[in-house]
Amino acid sequence: MTLVWFITKRLLYAVITALVASFAVYAAMYYSPTSSLALLLGGRNVSPEQIAHVKQQYHLDEGLLAQYGHWLTDFLGDNLGTSFLYRADVSSLLGNRIATTSFLLVYAGILILVIGITSGALAALKAGWVDSVLRFLYSVGIAVPSFVAATVLIALFAAQFPIFPAYGSGTDFWSRIYFLTLPAVALSMSNIAYIGKVTRASINGVKSLDFVWAASARGIRPRTITMRHTMRNGLLPVITVGGLSIAGLIAGTVVVETAFGLDGIGSLLVQAITQNDFAVAQAIVLILIVVFILLSTLVDILYGLLDPRVAEGLVAS
């Protein structure tokens, strides 16, 4: 029952957070200097009757809370609104773009977990020059932002040595892997270094604990101690850090998709903001926020399942 209440509590927090975030985004758009009415009219001279009709059609004659209520009802009913710029449903604009961004995030997330955890464990278990080299690479990787990494990767592996393409997202599964390799590396580079550093520190911390020394004193094989005791306990904190790092990739997609000319929702968000396309910007921002909240909640639930003491502590609080 403690675990069930813990999961229920986390899901309730996620719903409340998503509602508060959606209202904050809508209010920011509502108080924008450029009005929705001006964007809908497009600078045309229209009669007062036509202006009144447009206001009534889009609920612009109502207050903030009423407009937000209409928008939230439509959003929950899978109606994301109409783009002022493209004069098309936002849902149709986001269809293929969501697939591109999702593939990029999953690709980058796999790179983060596989390379970060593997290299971090190697650095912790192999003292000497291996550890020194990996620590140096971690310091460099953490210090390089995604837009700098994107520029360097394009210059090296798309221009100087044309191994990967500099733009485009592919059409099928294998072509997407080929086209999105450089964007995924640029997006995940700093997080790979961070996860590697956290993994190294966590495993080194577990290696010095009493139960590891006790297992060694009982004559248990070093390989068994490493796999069953050191690695298993050392990777628990990495789950939380890794999950939050993957969730944090959502913000980085805006820069990376723009740098590589990808048809994802990140690049569409930049266009929507620069061109004051409120409906598209609201939908994308809310989708990104909801995805981040869901991933963070899943990480909390997974950690609670792996370590029931966490669930008991959060329920008690």
C-alpha positions in Angstrom: 0.0 0.0 0.0 2.9 2.3 0.7 4.2 1.8 -2.8 0.8 2.3 -4.4 0.3 5.6 -2.5 3.7 6.7 -3.5 3.0 6.2 -7.2 -0.5 7.8 -6.9 1.1 10.8 -5.1 3.7 11.2 -7.8 1.1 11.1 -10.5 -1.0 13.7 -8.8 2.0 16.0 -8.4 2.7 15.5 -12.2 -0.9 16.5 -13.1 -0.9 19.5 -10.9 2.5 20.6 -12.2 1.4 20.2 -15.8 -1.7 22.3 -15.2 0.2 25.1 -13.4 2.8 25.1 -16.2 0.2 25.2 -18.9 -1.5 28.2 -17.3 1.8 30.0 -17.0 2.6 29.5 -20.6 -0.9 30.6 -21.7 -0.8 33.7 -19.5 2.6 34.6 -21.0 1.1 34.4 -24.5 -2.1 36.2 -23.4 -0.1 39.3 -22.1 2.3 39.3 -25.1 2.7 42.8 -26.7 1.4 41.3 -30.0 -2.3 40.6 -29.7 -3.9 37.4 -31.2 -6.5 39.6 -32.9 -3.8 41.5 -34.8 -2.3 38.3 -35.9 -5.6 36.9 -37.1 -6.5 40.0 -39.0 -3.1 40.2 -40.6 -3.1 44.0 -40.9 -6.2 44.0 -43.1 -8.9 46.7 -42.8 -12.1 45.1 -41.6 -15.4 46.3 -40.3 -16.3 46.3 -36.6 -18.8 43.5 -37.3 -16.0 41.3 -38.7 -13.8 42.1 -35.7 -16.6 41.2 -33.3 -17.2 37.9 -35.2 -13.5 37.0 -35.0 -13.4 37.8 -31.3 -16.4 35.6 -30.7 -15.1 32.8 -32.8 -11.8 32.6 -31.0 -13.2 33.7 -27.6 -11.1 36.8 -27.6 -13.9 38.8 -26.0 -13.6 36.8 -22.8 -11.1 37.0 -19.9 -7.9 35.1 -19.3 -9.4 32.3 -17.2 -12.3 31.7 -19.7 -9.9 31.7 -22.7 -7.6 29.3 -20.9 -10.6 27.0 -20.0 -11.6 26.9 -23.7 -8.0 26.2 -24.8 -7.5 23.5 -22.1 -10.7 21.8 -23.1 -9.7 21.7 -26.8 -6.2 20.5 -25.9 -7.5 17.6 -23.9 -9.9 16.8 -26.7 -6.9 16.5 -29.1 -7.6 19.9 -30.7 -4.4 21.9 -30.4 -5.8 25.0 -32.2 -5.1 26.6 -35.6 -1.8 28.1 -36.7 -2.2 31.9 -37.3 0.8 31.7 -39.8 0.1 28.5 -41.7 -3.7 28.6 -41.4 -3.7 24.9 -40.6 -4.4 22.7 -37.6 -1.5 22.6 -35.2 -1.9 18.8 -34.9 -1.2 18.3 -38.6 1.9 20.6 -38.4 3.3 18.5 -35.5 2.7 15.0 -36.9 6.0 14.1 -38.6 8.0 16.7 -36.6 7.2 14.9 -33.3 8.5 11.6 -34.9 11.8 13.3 -35.7 12.2 14.8 -32.3 11.2 11.6 -30.5 13.7 9.6 -32.5 16.4 12.1 -31.8 15.7 12.1 -28.0 15.6 8.3 -27.9 18.9 8.1 -29.9 20.6 10.6 -27.6 19.2 8.9 -24.5 20.6 5.6 -25.5 24.0 7.2 -26.1 23.9 8.8 -22.7 23.1 5.6 -20.8 25.3 3.2 -22.7 28.4 5.3 -23.2 28.1 7.3 -19.9 27.5 4.3 -17.6 30.0 2.1 -19.4 32.8 4.7 -19.4 32.1 5.7 -15.8 32.2 2.1 -14.6 35.5 1.6 -16.6 37.0 4.7 -15.0 36.1 3.5 -11.5 37.3 -0.1 -12.0 40.4 0.7 -14.0 42.7 3.0 -12.1 45.6 4.6 -13.8 45.9 6.1 -17.2 42.4 4.9 -18.3 40.8 6.8 -15.4 43.0 9.9 -16.0 42.1 10.0 -19.7 38.3 9.5 -19.1 38.3 12.2 -16.4 39.9 14.6 -18.8 37.3 13.8 -21.5 34.5 14.3 -18.9 35.8 17.7 -18.1 36.0 18.7 -21.7 32.6 17.2 -22.5 30.8 19.0 -19.7 32.3 22.3 -20.7 31.2 22.1 -24.3 27.6 23.3 -25.0 25.5 21.6 -27.6 25.6 24.4 -30.1 29.4 24.4 -30.0 29.5 20.6 -30.3 27.1 20.8 -33.3 29.4 23.3 -35.1 32.5 21.3 -34.5 30.9 18.0 -35.6 29.5 19.6 -38.8 32.9 21.0 -39.6 34.8 17.8 -39.0 32.5 14.9 -40.0 30.2 16.6 -42.6 32.6 19.2 -44.2 36.2 18.1 -43.7 35.5 14.4 -43.6 32.1 13.9 -45.2 31.1 10.8 -43.3 27.6 12.0 -42.0 25.2 14.5 -43.5 25.0 18.0 -42.1 21.2 18.4 -42.5 18.1 16.3 -42.9 16.5 13.6 -40.8 16.0 10.6 -43.0 12.8 8.7 -44.0 13.0 5.2 -42.6 14.6 3.7 -39.5 18.1 3.1 -40.8 18.3 6.4 -42.7 17.2 8.2 -39.6 20.0 6.6 -37.6 22.5 7.7 -40.3 21.1 11.3 -40.6 20.6 11.8 -36.8 24.0 10.5 -35.6 25.7 13.8 -35.5 22.7 15.6 -34.0 22.4 12.9 -31.3 26.1 13.1 -30.4 25.9 16.9 -30.2 22.8 16.7 -28.1 24.1 14.1 -25.7 27.8 14.9 -25.4 27.7 17.0 -22.2 25.3 14.6 -20.6 27.5 11.6 -21.5 30.4 13.2 -19.7 28.2 14.1 -16.7 26.7 10.6 -16.4 30.2 9.1 -16.7 31.5 11.4 -14.0 28.5 10.6 -11.7 28.8 6.8 -12.3 32.6 6.9 -11.6 32.0 8.8 -8.3 29.1 6.5 -7.2 30.9 3.3 -7.9 34.1 4.5 -6.2 32.0 5.5 -3.2 30.4 2.0 -2.9 33.8 0.3 -3.3 34.9 1.7 0.1 31.8 0.7 2.0 31.9 -2.0 4.8 29.7 -4.6 3.1 32.1 -4.7 0.1 35.1 -5.2 2.3 33.1 -7.9 4.3 32.3 -9.7 1.0 35.9 -9.7 0.1 36.9 -11.0 3.5 34.5 -13.9 3.1 36.5 -15.0 0.1 33.9 -14.1 -2.6 35.4 -13.8 -6.0 36.3 -10.2 -7.1 34.1 -10.5 -10.2 31.1 -11.5 -8.1 31.7 -8.6 -5.7 32.0 -6.2 -8.6 28.8 -7.3 -10.4 26.5 -8.1 -7.4 27.6 -5.6 -4.9 29.6 -2.7 -6.3 27.9 -2.2 -9.6 24.4 -3.0 -8.4 24.5 -0.5 -5.6 26.6 2.1 -7.3 24.2 2.4 -10.3 21.2 3.3 -8.2 21.9 7.0 -8.0 22.8 7.0 -11.7 19.2 6.1 -12.5 17.9 9.3 -11.1 20.6 11.5 -12.7 20.4 9.6 -16.0 16.6 10.0 -16.2 16.7 13.7 -15.4 19.5 14.2 -17.9 17.4 12.5 -20.7 14.4 14.6 -19.7 16.6 17.7 -19.9 17.5 16.9 -23.5 14.1 18.3 -24.5 15.4 21.9 -24.2 18.5 21.1 -26.2 16.6 19.9 -29.2 15.7 23.5 -30.0 19.4 24.4 -30.6 20.4 21.1 -32.2 17.5 20.9 -34.6 18.1 24.4 -35.8 21.8 23.8 -36.3 21.3 20.7 -38.3 18.2 21.8 -40.2 16.0 19.1 -38.8 12.2 19.1 -39.3 11.5 18.6 -35.6 9.3 20.5 -33.1 12.3 22.3 -31.7 13.0 24.1 -34.9 9.3 24.7 -35.4 9.2 26.3 -32.0 11.9 28.8 -33.0 9.9 29.7 -36.1 6.7 30.0 -34.2 8.2 32.3 -31.6 10.0 34.6 -34.1 6.8 34.9 -36.2 4.4 35.2 -33.2 2.5 32.1 -34.1 1.0 31.7 -30.6 -1.1 28.6 -31.2 1.9 26.6 -32.4 4.3 28.0 -29.7 1.8 27.2 -26.9 1.2 23.6 -28.1 4.9 22.8 -28.5 5.9 24.4 -25.2 3.2 22.5 -23.3 4.1 19.2 -25.0 7.7 19.7 -24.0 6.8 20.5 -20.5 4.4 17.5 -20.2 7.0 15.2 -21.6 9.6 16.5 -19.1 7.2 16.1 -16.2 6.2 12.6 -17.2 9.9 11.5 -17.6 10.8 13.0 -14.2 7.8 11.2 -12.6 8.7 7.9 -14.2 12.2 8.3 -12.8 10.9 8.9 -9.3 8.6 5.9 -9.6 11.3 3.6 -10.9 13.7 4.7 -8.1 10.9 4.0 -5.6 10.4 0.5 -7.1 14.1 -0.3 -6.9 14.6 1.2 -3.5 11.4 1.0 -1.3 13.0 3.1 1.4 12.7 6.1 -1.0 9.0 5.5 -1.4 8.5 5.2 2.3 10.4 8.5 3.0 8.5 10.5 0.3 5.1 9.1 1.5 5.9 10.0 5.1 6.8 13.6 4.0 
